[in-house]
Amino acid sequence: MALKRTDEQILAAYLDGEKLKVIPTKRSKKLIVLRWLVERFERGRRYAEADVNRLIAQSHPDFATLRRELYDNYLLERANGEYWRSEP
């Protein structure tokens, strides 16, 4: 029987310090990485798209894909050119 990998083990496989080595293709692993990434955003604060891109780019150069994934997976919301963390 295969052991279930913990979030920490999955993050360790995909991260090099604070840098994301590769965006996971498997949805369950991608969600773990996205939840890690959204922690960079303060709750209740609104961000311009350029600021979102800068924050994400600190972890991975493909900020556009990751920004879209954060939005598509309901971790970030957007309206009128601003983004903010979704409330739980």
The first five atom37 places (N, CA, C, CB, O) and aatype in JSON, in Angstrom:
{
  "aatype": [12, 0, 10, 11, 1, 16, 3, 6, 5, 9, 10, 0, 0, 18, 10, 3, 7, 6, 11, 10, 11, 19, 9, 14, 16, 11, 1, 15, 11, 11, 10, 9, 19, 10, 1, 17, 10, 19, 6, 1, 13, 6, 1, 7, 1, 1, 18, 0, 6, 0, 3, 19, 2, 1, 10, 9, 0, 5, 15, 8, 14, 3, 13, 0, 16, 10, 1, 1, 6, 10, 18, 3, 2, 18, 10, 10, 6, 1, 0, 2, 7, 6, 18, 17, 1, 15, 6, 14],
  "atom_mask": [
    [1, 1, 1, 1, 1],
    [1, 1, 1, 1, 1],
    [1, 1, 1, 1, 1],
    [1, 1, 1, 1, 1],
    [1, 1, 1, 1, 1],
    [1, 1, 1, 1, 1],
    [1, 1, 1, 1, 1],
    [1, 1, 1, 1, 1],
    [1, 1, 1, 1, 1],
    [1, 1, 1, 1, 1],
    [1, 1, 1, 1, 1],
    [1, 1, 1, 1, 1],
    [1, 1, 1, 1, 1],
    [1, 1, 1, 1, 1],
    [1, 1, 1, 1, 1],
    [1, 1, 1, 1, 1],
    [1, 1, 1, 0, 1],
    [1, 1, 1, 1, 1],
    [1, 1, 1, 1, 1],
    [1, 1, 1, 1, 1],
    [1, 1, 1, 1, 1],
    [1, 1, 1, 1, 1],
    [1, 1, 1, 1, 1],
    [1, 1, 1, 1, 1],
    [1, 1, 1, 1, 1],
    [1, 1, 1, 1, 1],
    [1, 1, 1, 1, 1],
    [1, 1, 1, 1, 1],
    [1, 1, 1, 1, 1],
    [1, 1, 1, 1, 1],
    [1, 1, 1, 1, 1],
    [1, 1, 1, 1, 1],
    [1, 1, 1, 1, 1],
    [1, 1, 1, 1, 1],
    [1, 1, 1, 1, 1],
    [1, 1, 1, 1, 1],
    [1, 1, 1, 1, 1],
    [1, 1, 1, 1, 1],
    [1, 1, 1, 1, 1],
    [1, 1, 1, 1, 1],
    [1, 1, 1, 1, 1],
    [1, 1, 1, 1, 1],
    [1, 1, 1, 1, 1],
    [1, 1, 1, 0, 1],
    [1, 1, 1, 1, 1],
    [1, 1, 1, 1, 1],
    [1, 1, 1, 1, 1],
    [1, 1, 1, 1, 1],
    [1, 1, 1, 1, 1],
    [1, 1, 1, 1, 1],
    [1, 1, 1, 1, 1],
    [1, 1, 1, 1, 1],
    [1, 1, 1, 1, 1],
    [1, 1, 1, 1, 1],
    [1, 1, 1, 1, 1],
    [1, 1, 1, 1, 1],
    [1, 1, 1, 1, 1],
    [1, 1, 1, 1, 1],
    [1, 1, 1, 1, 1],
    [1, 1, 1, 1, 1],
    [1, 1, 1, 1, 1],
    [1, 1, 1, 1, 1],
    [1, 1, 1, 1, 1],
    [1, 1, 1, 1, 1],
    [1, 1, 1, 1, 1],
    [1, 1, 1, 1, 1],
    [1, 1, 1, 1, 1],
    [1, 1, 1, 1, 1],
    [1, 1, 1, 1, 1],
    [1, 1, 1, 1, 1],
    [1, 1, 1, 1, 1],
    [1, 1, 1, 1, 1],
    [1, 1, 1, 1, 1],
    [1, 1, 1, 1, 1],
    [1, 1, 1, 1, 1],
    [1, 1, 1, 1, 1],
    [1, 1, 1, 1, 1],
    [1, 1, 1, 1, 1],
    [1, 1, 1, 1, 1],
    [1, 1, 1, 1, 1],
    [1, 1, 1, 0, 1],
    [1, 1, 1, 1, 1],
    [1, 1, 1, 1, 1],
    [1, 1, 1, 1, 1],
    [1, 1, 1, 1, 1],
    [1, 1, 1, 1, 1],
    [1, 1, 1, 1, 1],
    [1, 1, 1, 1, 1]
  ],
  "atom_positions": [
    [[0.84, -1.18, 0.0], [0.0, 0.0, 0.0], [0.89, 1.24, 0.0], [-0.95, 0.0, 1.21], [1.81, 1.35, 0.8]],
    [[0.6, 2.19, -0.9], [1.4, 3.41, -1.01], [1.06, 4.38, 0.12], [1.18, 4.08, -2.38], [-0.1, 4.51, 0.5]],
    [[2.07, 5.03, 0.64], [1.86, 6.02, 1.69], [1.39, 7.33, 1.07], [3.15, 6.24, 2.5], [1.82, 7.7, -0.01]],
    [[0.5, 8.02, 1.77], [0.02, 9.32, 1.31], [1.09, 10.38, 1.6], [-1.33, 9.69, 2.0], [1.6, 10.46, 2.71]],
    [[1.41, 11.16, 0.6], [2.4, 12.21, 0.78], [1.76, 13.41, 1.47], [3.02, 12.63, -0.57], [0.64, 13.8, 1.15]],
    [[2.47, 13.98, 2.4], [1.97, 15.15, 3.09], [2.2, 16.39, 2.23], [2.65, 15.31, 4.46], [2.99, 16.38, 1.29]],
    [[1.49, 17.46, 2.56], [1.68, 18.72, 1.85], [3.14, 19.16, 1.91], [0.78, 19.82, 2.44], [3.69, 19.64, 0.92]],
    [[3.77, 18.98, 3.07], [5.16, 19.39, 3.23], [6.09, 18.61, 2.3], [5.61, 19.21, 4.69], [7.03, 19.16, 1.73]],
    [[5.82, 17.32, 2.15], [6.64, 16.5, 1.25], [6.45, 16.94, -0.2], [6.3, 15.01, 1.41], [7.4, 16.99, -0.97]],
    [[5.22, 17.24, -0.56], [4.94, 17.69, -1.92], [5.61, 19.03, -2.18], [3.42, 17.79, -2.17], [6.23, 19.22, -3.22]],
    [[5.48, 19.95, -1.23], [6.14, 21.25, -1.4], [7.66, 21.09, -1.49], [5.79, 22.2, -0.23], [8.3, 21.76, -2.3]],
    [[8.22, 20.22, -0.69], [9.67, 19.99, -0.74], [10.11, 19.49, -2.12], [10.09, 18.99, 0.34], [11.21, 19.81, -2.57]],
    [[9.26, 18.71, -2.77], [9.59, 18.19, -4.09], [9.54, 19.27, -5.18], [8.64, 17.06, -4.45], [10.24, 19.18, -6.19]],
    [[8.71, 20.29, -4.97], [8.51, 21.31, -6.0], [9.2, 22.64, -5.7], [7.06, 21.56, -6.17], [9.28, 23.5, -6.58]],
    [[9.7, 22.81, -4.5], [10.32, 24.08, -4.14], [11.82, 23.94, -3.94], [9.69, 24.64, -2.88], [12.33, 22.9, -3.52]],
    [[12.5, 25.02, -4.27], [13.91, 25.18, -3.96], [14.0, 26.46, -3.15], [14.83, 25.23, -5.27], [14.14, 27.55, -3.7]],
    [[13.9, 26.33, -1.85], [13.8, 27.51, -0.99], [12.44, 28.16, -1.2], [0.0, 0.0, 0.0], [11.4, 27.53, -0.97]],
    [[12.45, 29.4, -1.65], [11.2, 30.14, -1.93], [10.89, 30.15, -3.42], [11.3, 31.57, -1.41], [9.99, 30.87, -3.86]],
    [[11.62, 29.38, -4.2], [11.41, 29.32, -5.65], [10.7, 28.03, -6.03], [12.75, 29.43, -6.4], [11.04, 26.95, -5.55]],
    [[9.73, 28.17, -6.89], [9.0, 27.03, -7.43], [9.8, 26.5, -8.63], [7.53, 27.41, -7.84], [10.01, 27.22, -9.6]],
    [[10.23, 25.24, -8.54], [11.05, 24.66, -9.61], [10.23, 24.44, -10.88], [11.66, 23.34, -9.15], [10.68, 24.74, -11.98]],
    [[9.02, 23.91, -10.7], [8.15, 23.6, -11.83], [6.71, 23.64, -11.33], [8.5, 22.19, -12.47], [6.45, 23.33, -10.17]],
    [[5.8, 24.02, -12.2], [4.38, 24.02, -11.85], [3.87, 22.6, -11.99], [3.56, 25.02, -12.75], [3.97, 22.01, -13.07]],
    [[3.33, 22.03, -10.93], [2.83, 20.65, -11.01], [1.72, 20.52, -12.05], [2.33, 20.18, -9.64], [0.93, 21.44, -12.24]],
    [[1.66, 19.38, -12.69], [0.59, 19.13, -13.66], [-0.59, 18.42, -13.0], [1.12, 18.31, -14.84], [-1.73, 18.6, -13.41]],
    [[-0.32, 17.61, -11.98], [-1.39, 16.91, -11.29], [-2.15, 17.9, -10.41], [-0.82, 15.73, -10.44], [-1.55, 18.63, -9.62]],
    [[-3.46, 17.92, -10.56], [-4.29, 18.91, -9.89], [-4.11, 18.93, -8.37], [-5.75, 18.65, -10.21], [-3.99, 20.01, -7.78]],
    [[-4.07, 17.79, -7.73], [-3.96, 17.75, -6.27], [-2.65, 18.4, -5.8], [-4.04, 16.3, -5.75], [-2.63, 19.12, -4.81]],
    [[-1.57, 18.15, -6.51], [-0.28, 18.74, -6.16], [-0.26, 20.23, -6.5], [0.87, 18.02, -6.89], [0.3, 21.04, -5.75]],
    [[-0.87, 20.59, -7.62], [-0.93, 22.0, -8.02], [-1.68, 22.81, -6.97], [-1.61, 22.14, -9.41], [-1.26, 23.92, -6.65]],
    [[-2.77, 22.27, -6.42], [-3.53, 23.0, -5.41], [-2.71, 23.24, -4.15], [-4.81, 22.24, -5.07], [-2.83, 24.29, -3.52]],
    [[-1.89, 22.29, -3.78], [-1.01, 22.47, -2.62], [-0.03, 23.6, -2.88], [-0.25, 21.16, -2.31], [0.19, 24.43, -2.0]],
    [[0.55, 23.63, -4.06], [1.48, 24.7, -4.42], [0.76, 26.05, -4.49], [2.17, 24.38, -5.77], [1.3, 27.05, -4.04]],
    [[-0.43, 26.08, -5.05], [-1.18, 27.33, -5.14], [-1.55, 27.86, -3.75], [-2.45, 27.12, -5.98], [-1.51, 29.07, -3.52]],
    [[-1.92, 26.97, -2.84], [-2.24, 27.4, -1.47], [-0.98, 27.98, -0.8], [-2.8, 26.21, -0.64], [-1.07, 28.93, -0.02]],
    [[0.17, 27.4, -1.09], [1.43, 27.93, -0.58], [1.67, 29.32, -1.17], [2.62, 26.98, -0.93], [2.06, 30.24, -0.45]],
    [[1.44, 29.48, -2.46], [1.71, 30.73, -3.15], [0.78, 31.85, -2.69], [1.57, 30.54, -4.65], [1.22, 32.99, -2.55]],
    [[-0.48, 31.55, -2.46], [-1.44, 32.6, -2.09], [-1.13, 33.18, -0.72], [-2.86, 32.04, -2.11], [-1.61, 34.26, -0.38]],
    [[-0.33, 32.49, 0.07], [0.05, 33.02, 1.38], [0.88, 34.3, 1.27], [0.83, 31.96, 2.16], [1.05, 35.01, 2.26]],
    [[1.41, 34.6, 0.1], [2.17, 35.83, -0.12], [1.27, 37.07, -0.15], [2.95, 35.73, -1.42], [1.75, 38.2, -0.06]],
    [[-0.02, 36.84, -0.29], [-0.98, 37.94, -0.41], [-1.66, 38.18, 0.94], [-2.04, 37.63, -1.51], [-2.14, 37.24, 1.58]],
    [[-1.7, 39.43, 1.37], [-2.32, 39.78, 2.64], [-3.84, 39.73, 2.5], [-1.86, 41.18, 3.1], [-4.4, 40.18, 1.5]],
    [[-4.49, 39.2, 3.5], [-5.96, 39.2, 3.53], [-6.46, 40.63, 3.66], [-6.5, 38.31, 4.7], [-5.91, 41.42, 4.44]],
    [[-7.5, 40.96, 2.9], [-8.11, 42.28, 2.99], [-7.43, 43.35, 2.16], [0.0, 0.0, 0.0], [-7.94, 44.46, 2.06]],
    [[-6.29, 43.05, 1.58], [-5.58, 44.03, 0.76], [-5.89, 43.79, -0.71], [-4.05, 43.97, 1.01], [-6.01, 42.64, -1.15]],
    [[-6.02, 44.88, -1.47], [-6.25, 44.78, -2.92], [-4.94, 45.09, -3.64], [-7.38, 45.77, -3.38], [-4.16, 45.95, -3.23]],
    [[-4.72, 44.35, -4.72], [-3.48, 44.46, -5.48], [-3.77, 44.79, -6.94], [-2.68, 43.17, -5.38], [-4.7, 44.24, -7.53]],
    [[-2.99, 45.67, -7.5], [-3.02, 45.89, -8.95], [-2.41, 44.66, -9.62], [-2.25, 47.21, -9.36], [-1.62, 43.94, -9.0]],
    [[-2.79, 44.42, -10.87], [-2.27, 43.24, -11.57], [-0.74, 43.23, -11.61], [-2.81, 43.2, -13.0], [-0.13, 42.17, -11.47]],
    [[-0.13, 44.39, -11.79], [1.34, 44.45, -11.83], [1.94, 44.0, -10.5], [1.8, 45.89, -12.16], [2.98, 43.35, -10.49]],
    [[1.3, 44.34, -9.4], [1.78, 43.91, -8.08], [1.62, 42.41, -7.89], [1.04, 44.66, -6.97], [2.49, 41.75, -7.31]],
    [[0.51, 41.87, -8.37], [0.29, 40.42, -8.33], [1.4, 39.73, -9.12], [-1.12, 40.05, -8.9], [1.99, 38.76, -8.66]],
    [[1.66, 40.23, -10.32], [2.7, 39.64, -11.17], [4.06, 39.66, -10.48], [2.78, 40.38, -12.51], [4.8, 38.68, -10.52]],
    [[4.39, 40.79, -9.84], [5.68, 40.91, -9.15], [5.79, 39.91, -8.0], [5.86, 42.34, -8.61], [6.82, 39.26, -7.83]],
    [[4.73, 39.79, -7.22], [4.75, 38.84, -6.1], [4.94, 37.4, -6.58], [3.47, 38.94, -5.28], [5.73, 36.65, -6.01]],
    [[4.21, 37.04, -7.61], [4.31, 35.67, -8.13], [5.67, 35.44, -8.78], [3.2, 35.4, -9.15], [6.27, 34.37, -8.62]],
    [[6.18, 36.44, -9.51], [7.46, 36.3, -10.21], [8.62, 36.08, -9.25], [7.74, 37.53, -11.05], [9.67, 35.57, -9.65]],
    [[8.45, 36.45, -7.99], [9.5, 36.18, -7.0], [9.68, 34.68, -6.79], [9.16, 36.86, -5.66], [10.73, 34.23, -6.33]],
    [[8.64, 33.91, -7.13], [8.69, 32.46, -6.94], [8.84, 31.67, -8.24], [7.46, 32.0, -6.24], [9.4, 30.58, -8.24]],
    [[8.34, 32.23, -9.35], [8.4, 31.51, -10.62], [8.22, 32.51, -11.77], [7.3, 30.39, -10.69], [7.4, 33.42, -11.67]],
    [[8.98, 32.35, -12.87], [8.89, 33.31, -13.97], [7.56, 33.29, -14.74], [10.0, 33.05, -14.93], [7.22, 34.29, -15.38]],
    [[6.82, 32.21, -14.69], [5.54, 32.16, -15.42], [4.41, 32.69, -14.54], [5.24, 30.71, -15.88], [3.5, 31.95, -14.16]],
    [[4.49, 33.98, -14.23], [3.51, 34.6, -13.34], [2.11, 34.63, -13.95], [3.94, 36.0, -12.98], [1.13, 34.57, -13.22]],
    [[2.01, 34.71, -15.28], [0.69, 34.78, -15.92], [-0.09, 33.48, -15.7], [0.84, 35.07, -17.43], [-1.28, 33.51, -15.36]],
    [[0.57, 32.36, -15.89], [-0.1, 31.06, -15.68], [-0.49, 30.9, -14.22], [0.82, 29.9, -16.11], [-1.61, 30.47, -13.92]],
    [[0.4, 31.23, -13.31], [0.11, 31.07, -11.9], [-0.98, 32.04, -11.43], [1.38, 31.27, -11.07], [-1.81, 31.67, -10.6]],
    [[-0.98, 33.26, -11.95], [-2.04, 34.22, -11.61], [-3.4, 33.67, -12.05], [-1.78, 35.6, -12.27], [-4.38, 33.73, -11.3]],
    [[-3.44, 33.15, -13.25], [-4.68, 32.56, -13.79], [-5.11, 31.35, -12.96], [-4.48, 32.15, -15.27], [-6.3, 31.18, -12.68]],
    [[-4.17, 30.51, -12.57], [-4.48, 29.34, -11.75], [-5.02, 29.75, -10.38], [-3.24, 28.46, -11.59], [-5.98, 29.15, -9.89]],
    [[-4.42, 30.77, -9.77], [-4.92, 31.25, -8.49], [-6.36, 31.74, -8.62], [-4.02, 32.38, -7.96], [-7.18, 31.48, -7.74]],
    [[-6.65, 32.45, -9.7], [-8.01, 32.95, -9.93], [-8.96, 31.79, -10.26], [-8.0, 34.0, -11.06], [-10.06, 31.71, -9.7]],
    [[-8.56, 30.93, -11.16], [-9.43, 29.82, -11.59], [-9.75, 28.85, -10.46], [-8.77, 29.06, -12.74], [-10.78, 28.18, -10.47]],
    [[-8.86, 28.78, -9.47], [-9.07, 27.88, -8.34], [-9.61, 28.61, -7.11], [-7.76, 27.17, -7.98], [-9.54, 28.11, -5.99]],
    [[-10.14, 29.8, -7.34], [-10.85, 30.59, -6.31], [-9.98, 30.98, -5.11], [-12.02, 29.81, -5.81], [-10.49, 31.18, -4.01]],
    [[-8.68, 31.1, -5.34], [-7.8, 31.55, -4.27], [-7.6, 33.06, -4.32], [-6.45, 30.84, -4.36], [-7.34, 33.69, -3.3]],
    [[-7.72, 33.63, -5.51], [-7.73, 35.08, -5.7], [-9.02, 35.45, -6.41], [-6.48, 35.57, -6.5], [-9.53, 34.7, -7.24]],
    [[-9.54, 36.62, -6.07], [-10.68, 37.18, -6.79], [-10.2, 38.43, -7.5], [-11.89, 37.5, -5.83], [-9.15, 38.98, -7.18]],
    [[-10.99, 38.89, -8.48], [-10.6, 40.11, -9.19], [-11.84, 40.87, -9.64], [-9.71, 39.77, -10.4], [-12.9, 40.3, -9.89]],
    [[-11.66, 42.17, -9.72], [-12.69, 43.07, -10.26], [-12.03, 44.43, -10.49], [-13.92, 43.19, -9.28], [-11.2, 44.87, -9.7]],
    [[-12.42, 45.07, -11.57], [-11.93, 46.42, -11.87], [-10.41, 46.53, -11.83], [-12.52, 47.41, -10.9], [-9.86, 47.52, -11.34]],
    [[-9.72, 45.53, -12.35], [-8.27, 45.56, -12.42], [-7.55, 45.31, -11.11], [0.0, 0.0, 0.0], [-6.34, 45.49, -11.02]],
    [[-8.29, 44.9, -10.08], [-7.69, 44.62, -8.78], [-7.9, 43.15, -8.41], [-8.27, 45.55, -7.69], [-8.88, 42.52, -8.8]],
    [[-6.95, 42.64, -7.63], [-7.02, 41.26, -7.14], [-6.96, 41.29, -5.63], [-5.87, 40.39, -7.74], [-6.38, 42.2, -5.04]],
    [[-7.55, 40.29, -5.0], [-7.47, 40.13, -3.56], [-7.67, 38.67, -3.22], [-8.5, 41.01, -2.84], [-8.23, 37.9, -4.0]],
    [[-7.2, 38.29, -2.01], [-7.36, 36.9, -1.56], [-8.83, 36.61, -1.32], [-6.54, 36.64, -0.26], [-9.56, 37.43, -0.77]],
    [[-9.24, 35.45, -1.74], [-10.61, 35.0, -1.47], [-10.72, 34.69, 0.02], [-10.97, 33.75, -2.32], [-9.77, 34.24, 0.65]],
    [[-11.88, 34.94, 0.56], [-12.13, 34.59, 1.96], [-12.52, 33.14, 2.03], [-13.24, 35.49, 2.58], [-13.18, 32.63, 1.12]],
    [[-12.13, 32.44, 3.11], [-12.44, 31.01, 3.22], [-13.94, 30.75, 3.36], [-11.72, 30.41, 4.41], [-14.35, 29.6, 3.47]]
  ]
}
